[in-house]
C-alpha cells in the first residue's frame, strides 16, 4: 500500500505523522519504552496538540526482538498470532545518555537518543537492518485518498476491495546493497520478492495469479535475519517498491508490531521462527508414498475406485493412499459427512476392503455446509454457523447453494464438527483433505467477538487445527496427516499442505515449484502439489515430467479436476522402453520408496528443527551469489539436489554449487561450481548427491512404511574433508517408523581406510559410491 508520491511528497489526501526522534527512553523490566513525538521537540509548546508514538522493545526468545509501535494504546488491540514458543523475561536492557539497548542473545537493538529517529538491529557488532528517518508513522487518509486499495474479494468475499481505512500504521526496515527478500507465504510469482507489492490476504486465486492460499507475513533475507509482522489481518508489503531501499509493511489502525529474527544462516532463522510459532508435526511414513485420487468432477463409484486400485497393482505401481474427493458426498450437501448412498451404499465395507489392500484412505471436506443438507438445519438451530450483524446467517451460492460457514471461534461448534469427523474415522477414513478456508467474509459477526478482518486469514488456522486435533486423537501423534490448501502463521503445525489449483502446463509446473519454495521460506516443513496439474488434461509429456517432480517432492499425489489421473490413460504403451507414463510412474515411485530411510530422516528433521523437507538452494548455499535467483531446482533434504525438467524434449539447465557431486542415477562425478545443460528422457532427471553424504537406502520398493533397519544399504559419497589426510567421522541415523527405534551408523576413515560401525546388531551393507556392497560383521563393515 503506497502512501507517498515519489520520495518527497505524500499522495493527495494522506497526512503522514512520522516518528521524528527518541525523546526519552525508559527501562521497564526487560523492555525498553521509547517516546517518539511526530515533531522534534525544541520547546515546551511543541509537546501540545501533537501525536506521540510509543515504541516498545522486548524479546520473546534469544535472537528475536519484538517492536511494537502505538499511537493510541486504549483501542482494541489485534490479538496477534499464537506465539507458542514465547518466553517471559528474556533480554538485557540498558539505558544511558547515548540511548538504549536491548540484547537478546546474539541480537541487539540499539535506539539512539534524540533526532533523527534511528533504531538499528545488530549481530556480532555488525548492523543487520535499521528503522531510520520516516520509517515508522501513522498515515491518516482523507476520504477518497488515492492509495492502493486492499486486495480483491475482501468485504463479504465478493466486492472489489474494502474501502480504505481512515488510518494506517506503517513501518519500514532498510535493505542493503544486494539484499534479497524471500518468503511471505506460498506465492507463485518470482521467488525473490524485491520489487513486489504483496498483500497478505488469503484468496482462492489459483497458482497463476498474485493471490495466495497461504499468506504468511514473514520474510527472510540473504543478510541473516527474518521479520514477522504479528498481525493476522491484512498486511500490505512494499518490498523495495514505494521506497526502493526499504521493505515497508502497513496495517490499518493505531498500532503495528513486528519481530526481527536473527540467524545468522537462513536455516537458523527458520529454526528460531518455528521455535516461536510452532514446529511442523511429525507425519507418518505411509503418507510419503503415492496418493491416487478420484479427481474432482469425474464419475465414480466403488467399482471405479476398485478398478483404479487393481489397475495400479496389475502394473506393479505401488500405491499408498486412495483419496475420495468431493463427490463421496451427495451434491449440494457438502459438507455433511454422509456417503452418497447411490454410489457408496456400503462405505464401511468398502473402506475395510481398501484396507485389506494395504491402503490408507483420505476423504475430502470443506468448512461450509450447503443449505440442502440436513446438517445445515442442525448447525443453524445450535448456533454453530457464522452470522451477519442483523442476526441472519451469512450464506452464499458460490460453491454449494445457500452454503453457510462453520464458526470455529465457537468451542461448541468445534466440538460438534469434530464429532462428525470421528464418525468418519470409525468408518475407516485415515486422513482428511481440508479444502478451502480462504473464502471468509468480513461482513459478519463471530461468536467470540473477533474482528472480521483478523478472522479472514486466521480462520484457516482454526479450521485445520480442529481437524488435526481429532486426527491425532484418533491415530496418535506422528500418525496424523492433513492435505490442507489454506494457511497462515502457525499452519505449519498441521501438515501437509498442497499448492492448490494449478493448470496442466509446463509453465504452471514451474510456478507451482516457485510457490513451494516460497512456502518453505515461510516455515512450512512439508508440501505437495497436483501431479500433472489440476485444471485441464495434461498431455503425456507434461504428465510424465511432472511425475518425476511430484515423486521427488515431500508428498506425492495424482489428482485432477475433470479427468482421471491413472497413468495408463496418458499414452498407449507403444513408447520406447521405460518411456510410457506407466513406466515413468513405476520408476519414480519405486525410487522414492527406495530412498525412504533417508527421506524419513529428512521429515524428522523438519519436525525437530523447522528446516523444510524441500529446501530452496538459497537455504543450503547461502553466500553463493549464483543461487540467489534460482527457482527451478531445490534440495530434497540436505544431500539430494533435484532439477525438474520443464520441457517436452527434456532440455534442462541447472547449477551445481562448489564441491563434489555424484549423479544418483548414473554414478557420474562432477565438480562444482558448474552450470550444466542436459537432455533427459522421461525416466530421468538431474538427481545429484552432495559431496561427503552418507545416504541410507532401503531394502524394499513396494511401500513406504517398512523397517528401514532391515538390511539397509549405506553409501558413502566422495567429497568433504580429504580422507587421506585426517581421521574423519561422519554419522547417519536410521529410524524404524514401525517402532521408533533408532540405529546410528558411524563412519570413520584413516589414510583412506574406511569403517562403518552400527549401534545395533541389525545387519547392513555398506559401500563407497560406485563400489561393491560389503556385508556387516559384528556391527562393522570395512571398506
Beta strands, then each sheet from edge to edge (+ up, - down):
strand 1: 4-5
strand 2: 9-10
strand 3: 14-18
strand 4: 21-22
strand 5: 24-28
strand 6: 31-37
strand 7: 52-61
strand 8: 64-70
strand 9: 92-96
strand 10: 99-104
strand 11: 107-112
strand 12: 114-115
strand 13: 119-123
strand 14: 126-131
strand 15: 136-141
strand 16: 167-174
strand 17: 181-185
strand 18: 196-200
strand 19: 215-221
strand 20: 225-229
strand 21: 235-239
strand 22: 246-252
strand 23: 255-262
strand 24: 290-293
strand 25: 321-324
strand 26: 360-365
strand 27: 368-369
strand 28: 404-405
strand 29: 431-434
strand 30: 482-484
strand 31: 497-498
strand 32: 527-528
strand 33: 530-531
strand 34: 556-558
strand 35: 614-616
strand 36: 634-636
strand 37: 640-643
strand 38: 651-663
strand 39: 669-679
strand 40: 686-690
strand 41: 694-697
strand 42: 713-716
strand 43: 728-735
strand 44: 742-750
strand 45: 753-758
strand 46: 765-768
strand 47: 774-775
strand 48: 780-782
sheet 1: 1+ 2-
sheet 2: 3+ 15- 16+ 22- 21+ 18-
sheet 3: 4+ 12-
sheet 4: 5+ 6- 7+ 8- 23+ 20- 19+ 17-
sheet 5: 9+ 10- 11+ 13- 14+
sheet 6: 30+ 29+ 26+ 25+ 24+ 34+ 33+
sheet 7: 27+ 28-
sheet 8: 31+ 32+
sheet 9: 35+ 36- 37+ 40- 38+ 39-
sheet 10: 41+ 42- 46- 47+
sheet 11: 43+ 44- 45+ 48-
end
